[in-house]
């Protein structure tokens, strides 16, 4: 080489690789503030307690565990990928999460009903 400065000439393709980022399961906890009157509390009168508005997103299953994303995942695996619920039960159990197939079936039914509203 003569020692002169180099300029970009071309780009050469080397290879392509596929990578997988394992899914992540999150536990989402919702809280709301509860307020009380400090003055009433100090004076011994009945404290005025006020609860803030509940801004929790609408739940597909009333008082249920699953988020909409979990129900969508179960339904996608069942109907698009053809994975039966007993195998999905095993899949979650291997990850340390016990979801029985009866619950999964009920979530699929209620999720389908929720979609049609």
Backbone torsions as a table, in degrees:
resi	resn	phi	psi	omega
1	UNK	NA	147.0	-174.8
2	UNK	-86.4	-11.9	179.8
3	UNK	95.8	1.2	177.8
4	UNK	-73.5	164.0	-179.5
5	UNK	-72.7	149.2	-177.9
6	UNK	-99.6	145.5	173.7
7	UNK	-122.1	152.5	-179.5
8	UNK	-66.6	131.2	-176.3
9	UNK	-106.9	-46.3	-178.0
10	UNK	-161.4	172.7	176.0
11	UNK	-119.9	129.5	-176.0
12	UNK	-105.9	127.6	177.5
13	UNK	-71.9	135.3	179.6
14	UNK	-107.7	-61.5	-178.2
15	UNK	-165.7	170.8	174.6
16	UNK	-125.1	140.6	176.9
17	UNK	-132.4	147.4	174.4
18	UNK	-103.1	137.3	179.5
19	UNK	-126.3	154.2	178.0
20	UNK	-123.8	131.8	172.5
21	UNK	-106.8	112.6	-176.6
22	UNK	-57.6	147.8	-179.9
23	UNK	-63.7	154.8	177.5
24	UNK	-119.6	135.9	177.6
25	UNK	-107.2	127.8	-177.9
26	UNK	-112.1	144.8	171.1
27	UNK	-103.7	115.3	-178.5
28	UNK	-103.1	123.2	177.6
29	UNK	-111.3	134.2	180.0
30	UNK	-109.6	137.3	178.4
31	UNK	-129.8	159.9	170.8
32	UNK	-139.6	155.8	-176.5
33	UNK	-79.7	145.2	173.2
34	UNK	-124.3	127.3	-176.0
35	UNK	-114.0	150.5	173.5
36	UNK	-139.8	155.6	179.5
37	UNK	-80.1	117.0	-178.8
38	UNK	-67.0	-37.2	-179.4
39	UNK	-61.5	-47.4	179.1
40	UNK	-64.3	-36.8	-179.0
41	UNK	-65.9	-40.0	-179.8
42	UNK	-69.5	-38.9	-176.1
43	UNK	-80.0	-4.9	178.8
44	UNK	84.2	0.1	176.1
45	UNK	-76.3	164.8	178.8
46	UNK	-61.8	122.0	-177.6
47	UNK	-68.2	135.0	177.2
48	UNK	-83.4	109.6	-177.6
49	UNK	-105.0	127.2	-179.4
50	UNK	-123.0	130.6	178.7
51	UNK	-100.7	134.0	179.6
52	UNK	-67.0	162.7	179.7
53	UNK	-63.0	141.6	178.2
54	UNK	-81.6	111.5	-178.4
55	UNK	-108.1	25.1	178.3
56	UNK	-69.2	136.9	177.5
57	UNK	-59.8	153.6	179.4
58	UNK	-57.4	135.0	-178.7
59	UNK	-98.3	135.2	179.0
60	UNK	-67.3	-43.3	179.4
61	UNK	-107.1	114.9	-176.9
62	UNK	-56.6	125.5	-177.8
63	UNK	54.9	27.4	-176.9
64	UNK	-96.6	165.8	-179.5
65	UNK	-76.1	-40.2	-169.7
66	UNK	-76.7	140.4	170.1
67	UNK	-81.7	162.3	179.2
68	UNK	-57.9	-34.1	-179.4
69	UNK	-65.9	-35.7	178.3
70	UNK	-69.4	-44.0	178.5
71	UNK	-62.2	-41.7	178.2
72	UNK	-62.8	-40.0	178.7
73	UNK	-64.0	-45.7	179.4
74	UNK	-61.3	-45.0	-179.5
75	UNK	-66.7	-38.7	179.2
76	UNK	-64.8	-43.3	178.0
77	UNK	-64.0	-40.0	-176.8
78	UNK	-71.4	-49.1	-171.8
79	UNK	-93.2	-37.3	-179.3
80	UNK	-84.9	-40.3	-177.4
81	UNK	-97.3	-9.0	177.8
82	UNK	69.9	26.5	-179.0
83	UNK	-89.5	114.9	-178.1
84	UNK	-64.7	158.8	-175.4
85	UNK	-65.4	-31.5	178.9
86	UNK	-65.0	-32.5	177.0
87	UNK	-74.7	-35.6	176.2
88	UNK	-65.1	-37.0	175.8
89	UNK	-58.7	-44.7	178.1
90	UNK	-65.5	-40.8	179.2
91	UNK	-56.3	-49.1	-178.7
92	UNK	-70.0	-36.1	179.5
93	UNK	-62.1	-39.0	177.4
94	UNK	-62.5	-23.3	179.3
95	UNK	-96.3	8.5	176.8
96	UNK	82.5	15.8	-179.5
97	UNK	-119.9	117.0	-178.1
98	UNK	-92.4	109.9	174.4
99	UNK	-124.6	109.4	-178.4
100	UNK	-76.9	156.9	-172.7
101	UNK	-67.3	-24.8	176.4
102	UNK	-65.4	-44.2	176.8
103	UNK	-63.5	-44.1	178.7
104	UNK	-58.0	-44.5	179.9
105	UNK	-62.6	-43.5	178.8
106	UNK	-64.1	-38.3	178.5
107	UNK	-66.0	-38.5	178.2
108	UNK	-63.5	-45.5	-180.0
109	UNK	-62.4	-49.2	-178.7
110	UNK	-68.6	-33.5	176.3
111	UNK	-65.5	-38.4	177.2
112	UNK	-66.8	-39.3	177.7
113	UNK	-65.8	-42.0	-179.5
114	UNK	-61.3	-39.7	179.7
115	UNK	-62.6	-34.2	-175.2
116	UNK	-81.7	-6.8	179.7
117	UNK	-71.5	NA	NA
